[in-house]
Amino acid sequence: MIKEKNIAQETQCYHCGDDLPNTPYLLDNRSFCCLGCKGVYQLLSNHNLGNYYAYNDVPGQTQKNNSSHFEYLDEAAIAANLVDYTDEKVSVITLYIPAIHCSSCIWLLEHLHQINPAVMQSRIDFLKKQVVITFKNQELSLRKLIEILASIGYEPLISLQDVVKKQQSDHSEGHLIRKIAVAGFCFGNVMLLSFPDYFGLSALEQEFKTFFGWLNLAFAIPVVFYSGRDYFTSAWTNLKNGILNLDFPLALGITVMFIRSVVEIIGNTGAGFVDTLCGLVFFLLIGKWMQQHTYHHLSFERDYRSYFPVAVTLIENEKERPLPLNELKVGNRILIRSNEIIPADAILLKGEAEMDYSFVTGESIPVQKVLGEVVYAGGRQLKGAIELEVVKPVSQSYLTQLWNNEAFFGDKTMIRTFADRASKYFSIVLLSIAIGAAAYWMLHGDSTKAVASFTAVLIIACPCALALSSPFTLSAVLSIFDKNKFYLKNTAVVEELARINTFVFDKTGTITNPENTGFTFEGDITEEEKQWVNDLARNSGHPLSRELVKWLNRPSKYTAVKYMEKVGRGITGSINGNELKLGSASFLGLKMKSPQQGAVVHIIINNRYLGFFCSKQQWRSGFKDLIFKLGKDADLHLLSGDQDQDKQTLIPFFPRAQQMHFAQSPQNKLDYIRNLQYSGRKVLMFGDGLNDAGALKQSDLGIAVTDNINNFSPGCDAILDGASFQKIPMFIKQAKDAVKVIHISFAISLTYNAIGLYFAVQGMLSPLIAAVLMPVSTITIILFTSIAVRLYAKKNQLL
Amino acid sequence: MNILYLLIGISILLALISLAAFFWASKSGQNDDTYTPAIRMLFDDEFPDPREEIKSDEDHT
């Protein structure tokens, strides 16, 4: 075991676990892959925090691409928006740190005071990946604090969304739990106090009957007016809007039960239905709580604001200063450094711009811009620093306009669940039975029985089991999906998933695997020549060069001399005495007969043309199988922002060529989805980038596919981990089965209702029957739904 | 049998105290994070570094 560990350490970076380069950085007999990792190790060991490496092997994150600037945190206005609390001495801030992933992270971040004593306390919430830091603001500025975090590899994610809208706290959840506690507390006590009456009291104990009755009534008051309050307000607002949902018969049942109990207990004519009432509210609230399943580490509501930085560097009178993004105006001159994002449409004034628009357009190849050209917001600068002049405000830039599209306001209808539709008929039938029974007894001149039967019908048919069948089924499905790395926004999405009959795919990043690019070489090349190409391309920062080096996967052997790079066009240099030229056809002065598919790197060695490397995208594993399964009973479409170079390879997957569309702008995608919907289709969209965000929102169900669920993903209804991509047909099958389970459990609870109604219409419903029937039906439903869903999941190979 | 009145009163009072305790726990945020404390308790005890002062008690503010 120890030996194995040693071997691992010799080939891996001690800090982050990446493969070591040929000449690793050494310190204290440990090897590191880069200066950044070594720096973190040095910092930690200087502050006696070596334990960080004791709890987990290689707990760190790679420090290779680390170039953030936090000057903007010195701006008082920005800092004030970020902190939770501040006074003259201390400040408290909550930060979201995506890098938190293991117990070492918790240990280190809770020992920040050893690095800087001005940190008074730091507490981690592991599941939310948040840390709450209390620090002395006289000794440590916010910027300093964030820089400490960044220097140990835990850079917090600070985005515009944090500033615009502080994260909503879960007050509602806390409220619900307290309501459940009150209802459960009263339910238990009332049951104890009701038992003597059910089992019969001897003449001696009769005096207790009124006492217990009054106590029961006292317990019922908080249950009705505190725990059950939401049902009244919800039923009332829905009724005003002309909707009959399940809350209406529930509220009616609670009201009738309470009034009848009050009348019986005060008039000393009976025991009332207090324990049924308390049990009903208790179980209903539990069902509600089950439905409120939330993923703390995921956000389904992200928009461009969580992608944009908080501030930009403004150039004013030859000086640089950070400016909050919302103060950015047309005409401002801004500085964008390498790896920063353009926040607003702007004209390039200085520097070489090479923009990565993959998040906006889906096109993976970087775009060059020349001086004077307009650079659209949302691009990420790959080369050095550039200077730009803003021509449009942030909120009206090309990218942000996609969000302000009116299509997103109000147009998207709420998902209609089965329970919603069924409850309308249920309420009508229930009311007619109650009125019918009352009328029957009235005609027979028995007004007491008329009142008794009318109230009894409303009490016994109170759809508790009915109201619970959806939440319990759907939340069981949610937790099964969760285990398979498919995260739904809420339970209603499951029912929507079962209705889908059209699938639309985005190409880049969704059906292709972004981490797996391969190359093919057309022409003749020797292994030695490949080595030269590798050693030359190693020097370039261009994505294609990096991909090529990664794919060639060999150690460097020679050093390049006379290295030259023409940004985005090609590189030249001399390796071991041989002249090498790599790059595009135009850069090398070649005349190609037909344009090649995909990105191409041509090779010339010693003025002899050898051929070219052609990058080809790889489909996600199981893609072929998936398409085949889905295509059997649904329509498949493809919408891509890329050019149609992959069209030929995709034809086997999408046999109807007119359903493949290339070079689609985000607006085109949105319109395409809308047209499908107009022709009566239920559309599911798979997307991954900001360019799909409009389409994801427009579609009936938008699923964001991502390889790292903590990375940015656009606003959507569900997030799917790329590793589970091939399981989609199973998920859909499971959703359909879940709907089946809901239907069956509706039938079961209606049967229980029918039994109760048999007693109720005759006006002979005793509190005991109600008190037995209600919990029994509820427990049947809970057991049935959870078992049935798990059986189906086994059948669908999801468990 | 009158003792029953007293006993029932006491039992309800005790139950009310536990309900109040639950409310207090819920309000003070004890149920917000149920995962991290389980990991935190597994960390080894710290041996105070001679160069630094002991300040672990400040963690409970």
Interface residues (C-beta under 8 A of the other chain):
Chain A: N48 N51 Y55 S103 I106 W107 E110 H113 Q114 P117 M120 Q121 R123 I124 D125 F126 L127 K128 T134 D170 G174 I177 R178 A181 V182 F185 G188 N189 L204 E205 F208 F211 L215
Chain B: M1 L4 Y5 I8 I12 A15 L19 F22 F23 S26 K27 N31 D32 D33 Y35 T36 I39 R40 L42 F43 D44 D49 R51 E52 K55 E58 D59 T61
